[in-house]
Amino acid sequence: MRPLVAGNWKMHHGPDAARAFCDALAAGLAETPIPGADLMLFPPAVSLEVVARCVASVGLPVQVGAQRVHPAPSGAFTGELAAEMATEAGATWSLAGHSERRHLFGESDEEIAEQVAACLRAGLRPMVCVGETLEERRDGRLETVLARQLQAVLPAVSETPPEGWAIAYEPVWAIGTGETASPNDAREAHLFLRSVLAEAGTPAPRILYGGSVKPGNAAELLATEAVDGVLVGGASLDAASFLAIASAAATE
């Protein structure tokens, strides 16, 4: 299975910056192609169609996803994005349950499961984010938290093939802090997630690690057992940095 390198831009890169990024990415890939890894970008909603069009216009080998979708296909939900709208704008993936959505916006496991179902309804492939806080890890609740978060979405993906969705393990304490889970931390969490899937009789999709991934630590993380790729935050905002991480993935 080829490693997957996904960049989550969060609330960065409006349309102009998104175009500039795509131009720089195209130039970098023309100079140094990366055939050994799959690439993906999650721009903010305002830049989603721009990135999708840029990628399509120059034939970049990059998939595009939304950062979040609302469970309903339409309605009086000011400020929200329906999965069907994301699909129309050119998305083929969507994040669901990112730690910032869980902890800053209070999204519950049930709400995230509804978002996953909405993605599948609209033809989007969901990337389900799971992860523990520092307090939960210190209290010895890592496995309890991961099992609860993952089991909440399993009914929605029960008939979805492994290539139709993905999981991103992102320890909350390692997101935007400069801290990174050790390869052993990542290995243990990824193997546990696989055990939950196996117990449920669900074939494992790709499982990515996310949390302060940078060019300097990407190769070590990607060489870790059971890690199928990385979900990159701040380091994905610069095309050269994103390509450096992708190059590390392609050599593993």
N, C-alpha and C positions, 0 to 999 in steps of 0.2 A: 504494500500500500504506500503510495507516494505521500510524503509529508505535506501538510497543509499549513501555509503561513497566512494568517488573516490579520488585517489591520483595522482596529476600531478607532475611528477618529474622534469619537465622542462629540462635544460641542466645539469643534474646530473645523476650519476649512469651509468657508462659504463657496459659492459658485466660482468666483475668480481664482481663489486659492486652489480649488479642486481642479480646475483646468490646468493651472500651472503644475500641479503635482502630476497629473496624467501625462503632460508633455515631458516632464523630467523622467517619469517612469518609462515612457516609451523610448526615450533616448538611451536610458540605461540598459534596457532590455535589448535594444538594437545592437549595442556595443558588446554586451555580455548576456546572451540568452541564458535562461535558467530552466532547462527542460525537466529537471529532476524534482520539481516541487510544484504544488498547486498554489495559486495566489488568490487572495480574496480581500475586498475592501468593504468596510461598513461606514459610509459617509453619513453626515447628518441629513435629515429629510430634505432640506432645502437644496442639497447638492446631489441627491440620489440620481435624478435623471441626468444631470450634467455628467456625472462619472460614468453612468451606464452608456450614454451616447459617445463619450470620449473613448471608452474601451472598445465599443463596437466599431467606431469609425476607423480606427487604426489597427484593429484586430489584435488588441492586447490579450494575452492569455490570463485574464483576471476576471473572477466572478465578483458580482456586486450584491450587497445585501443591505437591508434596512437595519437600523439599530433597535427598533421596537415596533410592534404593530398592535392595534386595538383589537379585541376579540370580535367586535361587530363588523359586518361588511359595509355598513353605512349608518348614518344617524346623526342626532344632535349631540355631537361630542367635540366641542370646539377645541382645536389644537391637537387632535388625534389623527393618526394615520391608519387607515384600513389596510389589511393585508392585500386586498384586491388592488388598491391604489399603488401600493409598493410594487406589485407585479407589473402593473401598467407602466410604471416609471422605469422599469428595466431590472428590478431586483429579482434574484433567484433564491436568495437566502434571507434570513432575519435572525438577529439575536433574540433570545428570550431569557429573562431572568438574570441579566447582568447584575453584579453585586451592587452597583450604584442604583439600579432600579429597585432592588430589594431593600436596601438600607437607607437610601436618601428619599425614596418615594413610597416606601412601605408596601411594595407589591408582594402579595402572598403567594405561596405555592399554588393555591387554587387559581389565582389570576394568571399566573405564568402558564399553567396547564391549559387554560383557555386560549392564551396567546399562541401556544404551540398548535392547538387544534385549528385556530384561525389560519395559521401559516399553511398547514397541510390542506385546508379547504381551498386556499387560493393558489396552490401550486408552489408555495415557497418551502424551502427546506430550512427547518429551524436548527439553530445552534443553541443548545440549552446550557446556560452557565450555572455552575454550582460551586459552592465554596464556603469555608468556615471563617468566622472572625477569630481574632487573636484570643479573645476570652473563651470562645468555644473550644479552641485547640488546647488552651491551658487547662480547661476543665475536663479534658479527655473525651470531648463530644464530637470529635471529627467524624467518626463513622456514622454516628447517629444523625448528624446534620446532613451529611452527603446522601445517606440512604433516604432520608425524608424528602429531600429536594428532588432526587432522581425518581423515586417511586411515584411522586406526584404527577409526573408527565408520562410515565410508561403506558397508561391506558390510551393516551392520545396517539402514541407512536407504535402501538402494538402490531399494526399491519404495515408499518413503514419499513422498507428494506434498509440495511445499514448505510447505504450510500445516500439515503433520503433525509438524513439528519446527522447531527454531530453533537458532541458534548465538549464543553470547555471547563476544566477545573481551574478556578481562580481563587486562591486563598485571599480573603479580603484584606488581610494584614500585609499583603505583598503588592497591592495595587496602588500605584502612584506614590509609594513610600520610598522607593529605592531598595527596599528589602525584596529578596527573592527566595522562594522555597528552595531548599537544597535538592539536588537530583534525587536523593533518597526520599525526601518529603514528597516530591512529585511522583516518584515511583510507587510509593505506598498508597497514595491517594488514588492514582490511576488504576492500580491493581484492585483496590477495594471496589471502585466503581464497576470494573469488569466483573467482579464477583457478584455484585448486586444484579447486574444484567443477566449473568449466567443463571442465577437462582430464579429469576423471573422468566427464564426461557427466551430472552430477547437477544438476538444477535448484536454484538457490540459494533457501534459506528466508530468513526474516528474520534479519539479523545485528545483534545489539545490542552496544553498548559498555558495559563495566562497569569501574568503578575510581574511587572517590571522586567519584561523580556527586552534585551538589548543586543546589539551586535556582539558585545563582549561575552555574553553568557549563553547565547542562542545555541551554539554548537553543543555545549555540554548538556543542556536541557534536552535537545533533540536526540542526543545519543542515549538518553535514558530509556530503560525498558518500559514499554507500555505507553510511551508518549508518541502520539501520531502527528504532532504539529504544535504550533504556538499561536495564541491570540495576543496580538501586540497592541499596546496602547500608545503612549507618547512617542515611542521610537518609530511608529508607523507614519508619523506626520511629515517626516522628511523622506523623500524618495530614495536617496542614497542609503540612508539607514535601513529602510525597509528592504531594499535590494540586498544589503549586506546580510540581513537575517535570512532572507530567502536563499542566498548563496550558501549559507551555513546549512540550511535544511537540505539543499540539493546534494551536498557532499556526504550526508549521513546515510 
